[in-house]
Amino acid sequence: MKIGPQYKICKRLGSSIFEKCQTQRFQVSEARSAKNKKRRRAGSEYSRQLLEKQKMRLMYGLTEKQFGQYVETALENHTNPQQTLFQALESRLDSVVYRMGLAGTRRMARQVVSHGHITVNGKRMTIPSYRVKPTDVLEVREGSRGSTLFANLNEKLGEYRSPEWVLFDAGAFQGSLKQLPSYTPGEMGVDMQAVFEFYTR
């Protein structure tokens, strides 16, 4: 999916949803822009909901249709739709690959999967949206281990801290989903309740 200029999108949404925007240079630029801008009138509730929806959709690199389907499925779970949506998005194969530290960005993780560098239970998997289960065993394909993508993997992962639900052994090029992803309100920088309000307005 073509996203567009990430800097401009981050500025428009007022959020560093892309790794490219999580730099000191971007933060300084944002502070300078905010200082020079005139105070704007508060937006409507609809515009706030739309903004939060766009943040989350673009964070995972999904089309409107794809993201809408995830939300609809989550809304069917009346007990905890926020947890359901978070688990569905974070259990995607590209998300798990990203969380394992095998790719620097979600977009790169999607390419790693699409190009067939990852196997699931011994079978080559090229579908980024594949729903990973705790019983699945993920591996970097043997023929891909010498690729520059995975060069010095032990060193790269030395200072990387993956979420508690993900396990990866760099020496064996193997990992798994230890448990279903657990959602903690506020950790994403997105108001998920506003996202659901957008779709149920």
SEZALUM-280322 format. One line per field, with one value per residue (C-alpha): residue number from 1; x, y negated, z negated. Coordinates in Angstrom, 2 decimals. Layout:
# residues N
dose = [NUM; ...] .
xx = [X; ...] .
yy = [Y; ...] .
zz = [Z; ...] .
This chain:
# residues 201
dose = [1; 2; 3; 4; 5; 6; 7; 8; 9; 10; 11; 12; 13; 14; 15; 16; 17; 18; 19; 20; 21; 22; 23; 24; 25; 26; 27; 28; 29; 30; 31; 32; 33; 34; 35; 36; 37; 38; 39; 40; 41; 42; 43; 44; 45; 46; 47; 48; 49; 50; 51; 52; 53; 54; 55; 56; 57; 58; 59; 60; 61; 62; 63; 64; 65; 66; 67; 68; 69; 70; 71; 72; 73; 74; 75; 76; 77; 78; 79; 80; 81; 82; 83; 84; 85; 86; 87; 88; 89; 90; 91; 92; 93; 94; 95; 96; 97; 98; 99; 100; 101; 102; 103; 104; 105; 106; 107; 108; 109; 110; 111; 112; 113; 114; 115; 116; 117; 118; 119; 120; 121; 122; 123; 124; 125; 126; 127; 128; 129; 130; 131; 132; 133; 134; 135; 136; 137; 138; 139; 140; 141; 142; 143; 144; 145; 146; 147; 148; 149; 150; 151; 152; 153; 154; 155; 156; 157; 158; 159; 160; 161; 162; 163; 164; 165; 166; 167; 168; 169; 170; 171; 172; 173; 174; 175; 176; 177; 178; 179; 180; 181; 182; 183; 184; 185; 186; 187; 188; 189; 190; 191; 192; 193; 194; 195; 196; 197; 198; 199; 200; 201] .
xx = [0.00; 1.37; 1.32; 2.91; 5.39; 5.76; 7.00; 3.96; 1.59; 3.14; 2.84; -0.79; -1.75; 0.38; 1.84; 5.13; 3.42; 6.27; 9.80; 11.09; 9.36; 10.76; 13.96; 15.31; 15.38; 11.66; 10.85; 12.82; 11.05; 7.66; 8.46; 9.54; 6.40; 4.13; 5.79; 5.28; 1.68; -1.26; -3.53; -6.24; -9.83; -10.58; -11.76; -15.03; -15.48; -15.79; -12.47; -10.80; -12.20; -11.12; -7.62; -7.27; -8.56; -6.04; -3.21; -3.94; -4.62; -1.41; 0.59; -0.14; 0.00; -3.51; -6.01; -9.33; -11.11; -8.62; -8.66; -12.45; -12.76; -10.53; -12.62; -15.93; -14.68; -13.51; -16.87; -18.52; -16.71; -18.83; -16.71; -13.43; -13.25; -10.07; -8.16; -9.61; -8.52; -5.05; -4.53; -5.67; -3.32; -0.33; -0.80; -0.34; 2.81; 4.37; 3.67; 5.25; 8.32; 8.62; 8.18; 10.87; 13.31; 13.87; 12.94; 13.42; 9.94; 6.57; 6.83; 10.16; 8.68; 5.91; 8.51; 10.51; 7.39; 6.22; 9.63; 9.45; 12.20; 10.04; 8.69; 5.81; 5.91; 8.48; 6.48; 7.40; 4.84; 4.39; 1.13; 1.76; -1.76; -1.36; -2.65; 0.15; -0.88; 1.11; 1.62; 3.31; 7.07; 8.54; 11.99; 14.13; 14.27; 17.58; 18.34; 17.80; 20.01; 23.06; 21.21; 22.33; 18.86; 19.87; 23.62; 24.97; 21.55; 22.87; 24.51; 21.44; 19.17; 21.58; 19.99; 16.54; 13.71; 10.81; 7.34; 6.73; 4.50; 7.26; 10.20; 13.10; 16.37; 18.84; 21.26; 18.65; 16.90; 13.70; 10.91; 7.30; 4.38; 4.70; 1.16; -1.53; -0.58; -1.80; -3.20; -2.34; -4.32; -2.11; 0.96; 0.17; -0.38; -3.79; -7.22; -8.70; -12.08; -12.28; -11.54; -14.53; -16.69; -15.79; -17.08; -20.22; -21.29] .
yy = [0.00; -3.41; -5.69; -8.94; -11.37; -10.10; -13.42; -15.26; -12.58; -12.70; -16.50; -16.38; -13.77; -15.32; -11.93; -10.11; -6.97; -6.13; -5.25; -7.92; -10.53; -9.22; -11.21; -14.27; -16.13; -15.61; -16.56; -19.81; -20.57; -19.92; -22.18; -24.96; -24.60; -24.63; -27.79; -29.59; -28.50; -30.54; -28.90; -26.97; -26.50; -23.15; -20.59; -18.72; -15.37; -13.77; -15.22; -13.89; -10.42; -10.52; -11.58; -8.69; -6.23; -7.45; -7.23; -3.61; -2.56; -4.07; -2.75; 0.77; -0.19; 1.00; -0.16; -1.61; 1.63; 3.86; 1.77; 1.48; 5.27; 5.64; 3.09; 4.73; 8.10; 6.56; 4.86; 8.27; 8.96; 6.87; 7.87; 6.21; 4.97; 2.97; 6.06; 8.03; 5.43; 5.09; 8.86; 9.20; 6.47; 7.54; 11.21; 10.47; 12.13; 8.83; 7.34; 10.33; 10.17; 6.46; 7.05; 9.75; 7.12; 8.75; 5.51; 1.88; 0.81; 2.45; 1.68; 3.50; 6.42; 6.65; 6.86; 9.49; 11.65; 10.94; 11.90; 15.29; 14.91; 16.33; 19.85; 20.82; 24.37; 25.21; 23.80; 20.66; 17.95; 14.87; 13.52; 10.54; 10.76; 14.42; 14.75; 16.14; 18.49; 19.25; 22.80; 21.58; 21.75; 18.92; 19.15; 17.13; 19.33; 21.19; 19.79; 16.24; 16.39; 15.22; 12.20; 8.71; 8.32; 10.65; 9.95; 9.55; 10.42; 11.23; 7.82; 5.99; 7.68; 7.17; 3.89; 4.55; 5.17; 7.07; 7.12; 9.81; 11.79; 12.37; 14.78; 14.98; 16.93; 15.15; 18.08; 20.51; 17.91; 19.12; 17.54; 17.74; 15.91; 16.76; 15.60; 13.48; 9.77; 7.81; 4.32; 1.60; -1.66; -4.61; -2.68; -3.11; -6.84; -6.28; -6.74; -3.41; -4.27; -7.19; -4.76; -2.62; -5.71; -6.71; -3.40; -3.34; -6.97] .
zz = [0.00; 0.99; -2.04; -0.87; -2.49; -6.06; -7.48; -6.13; -7.42; -10.90; -10.94; -9.80; -12.39; -15.11; -15.93; -15.31; -14.01; -11.65; -12.76; -10.39; -12.52; -15.80; -15.51; -17.28; -13.97; -13.48; -17.08; -16.74; -13.47; -15.09; -18.04; -15.69; -13.57; -16.62; -17.87; -14.58; -14.05; -15.27; -17.76; -15.94; -16.96; -18.56; -16.01; -16.15; -17.86; -14.42; -13.29; -16.46; -15.86; -12.23; -13.27; -15.74; -13.16; -10.60; -13.12; -13.89; -10.31; -9.01; -11.95; -10.70; -7.02; -6.19; -3.60; -4.70; -3.78; -5.61; -8.77; -8.69; -8.58; -11.63; -13.53; -12.54; -13.76; -17.04; -17.58; -17.49; -20.76; -23.11; -26.12; -25.13; -21.52; -22.19; -23.29; -20.37; -17.81; -19.33; -19.35; -15.75; -14.52; -16.61; -15.69; -11.99; -10.71; -9.62; -13.08; -14.84; -12.58; -13.38; -17.12; -17.03; -15.80; -12.41; -10.63; -11.57; -10.45; -9.93; -6.24; -6.05; -8.01; -5.42; -2.66; -4.56; -4.73; -1.17; 0.23; -1.44; -4.05; -6.86; -7.39; -9.67; -10.97; -8.31; -5.40; -3.50; -4.21; -2.02; -3.47; -5.82; -7.27; -8.32; -11.91; -14.05; -16.86; -20.04; -18.74; -15.52; -15.09; -13.02; -11.43; -9.08; -5.98; -5.77; -2.33; -3.62; -6.71; -4.78; -3.44; -4.45; -5.99; -8.80; -8.98; -12.54; -13.94; -17.42; -17.61; -16.31; -18.82; -21.70; -22.77; -21.35; -23.80; -22.34; -23.92; -26.54; -24.21; -21.63; -21.83; -19.34; -19.47; -17.16; -17.29; -16.01; -13.78; -15.40; -17.38; -18.44; -19.97; -23.66; -24.35; -22.78; -22.63; -25.63; -25.16; -27.66; -27.23; -26.37; -25.23; -21.51; -21.54; -19.97; -21.55; -20.53; -22.01; -19.57; -16.74; -17.68; -18.10; -14.53; -13.18; -15.32; -14.99] .
